[in-house]
């Protein structure tokens, strides 16, 4: 319980750090993170396509993020996250994934709507509320995975047990 509370306060602290960033800036960091993973670099044109914004908008946002020490970007070059930028981007992504998973897995919301809603929720919830929500969603997801694994093992044991007795499995 103490460890869980410590994790939660760490998440709240991270959220508080990124609180000074606008939702748009967090989206830029998350987009750059995804592009770095898929193609090693994030080009202004790729960021614009991913976020459905103009290239001049991307350039302006990158200047702001460079000024905060979260992104490295040379004129006409690609953008890369700094260590601090990557830390915040991973936290934004983690929140997004947890909320999206909760919306789909628990509430049964369709993928596309869950994606849009998760993006909105991750930016409007207060940092401490968001930290609790994400913590709950992640715990729930772990519990569901463990239950699924246990059910699979029971099914396997049952199949092997019945096979030993010569009874075919349906």
N, C-alpha and C positions, 0 to 999 in steps of 0.2 A: 504494500500500500504506500509506503514511504517512497519507493522507487517510482511508482506510478505518479504520485503527486509531484515528484521532482521532474519527471518527463513533461508533465502538464505545465509546470511553471516555466520550463525551458521553451516549450512551444509558445506559451503566452509571451515570453520575452522576445522570441523571434518574431511573433506577430506584431508586437509593439514596435520593433525595429522597422518592419515593413509598413507599419501604419502610416508613417510619414510619406510613403509613396502613394500616388494615386492608383486607382484601379487600372487605368490605362498603362501606367508605368509597370505595374506588376504583370500585366498581359504581355508587354514587350519583353520583359525578362523571361517569362515562361516560353514565349515564341522563340527567342534566341536559344534557350536551352534545348528545345525540341529540334531546332535546325542544326545546332552543333552536334547533336546525337546522330541525326540522320545523314548529314553531309559534311561534318567536321567544322564548317564555317556557316555564318549567317550573313547573307548578302541583303542589302537594303531592299532590293526587288523581291526577294523571297519573304522577308518579314512583311512587306506591304501586302503580298498575296495572302499570306497566312492570316493576317489581322484585318484584311479587307479595308485597307487605308491607302492613301497616296504615298508615293516615295518621298515627297517633301515632308509629309507628316512623320514618316519614319526618321528622316534625317533630323528633324527638330527634336523628336523624342530621344534619339541617340545622344544628341548634344547634352540634353538634360541629364541623362543617365551617366554619360562620361563625366560630367561635372560633379556627380555624386560618388564617383569612383566605383560604379557598378558595372560599367562596360568599357571596353577598349575599342576605339573606332577611329581609323584614319580616313580622311576625305577620299571618297571613291573606293574605299577598301571594305573589307568585311568587318562585322562586329563580333566580338567575343566577350564573354562574361569574365569579370574579375573574380577572384576567390569569393569576395563578399557578395557580388552579384549572383554567382552560382548558388551560394548558400540560400539567399532569399528566393531565387527562382525555384530551387528544389522544394522549399517550404510551400510556395504558392502552388506548385504542381501537386505536392502531397495533399494539401487541403482540397484541391480540385478533384483529385482521384477519389479521396474518401467520401466527399459529398456526392459525387456522381455515382459511386458504387452504392451508397445508401439509397439514393433516389431510385435507382434501377432495381437493386436487390430487395429492398424492404418495401418501398412504396409502389413498385411496379410501373414506374414511369418509363416511357419509351426512350431509347437511346438518345435520339436527337434532342428531345425536349429536356432530358436530364443533363445533357452537355451544356445547353444554353442556361438552364437554371443553376447548375453548379457554378458556372462562370459568374453569374450575378450574385449568388449567395456568398461566395468566397470573398467578395469585396464589400458587402453591406453589413455583414454580421460584425458585432463588436469583437475585438480580439479575444477577450476571455470567453465569450459565448462560443466563438468559432473554435477555439482550442478545445473546449468541452465537447462540442459537436463532433469534431474530427476524431478526438480520442474515443468517443462512444462508437462512432461509425467503424473505426479501425478495430476496436475490440470485438464488435459484432461480426465483422468480416472474418476475423481470426477464428471466432467461435464457430461460425458457419463452415469454414474450411475444415476445422478439426472434426466437426460432426460429419461432414461429407467423407473425410478420410476414414473415420471409424465405421461408417455405414458401408463403405467400399470393402473394408477389411472383413466385416461380418459377412458380406455377400460372398467374398472370396472363400472364407472358411466354410461357409455353407455349401458352396459349389464343390470344394475339395472333399468335404465330408460326405456329401451325397454321391460324389463320383467314386469314392472308395467303396461304397455299398452297392455299386453297380446301377444306381438309379440315374437316368439321364436328366440333365438340367433343361428347363424350358427356355 
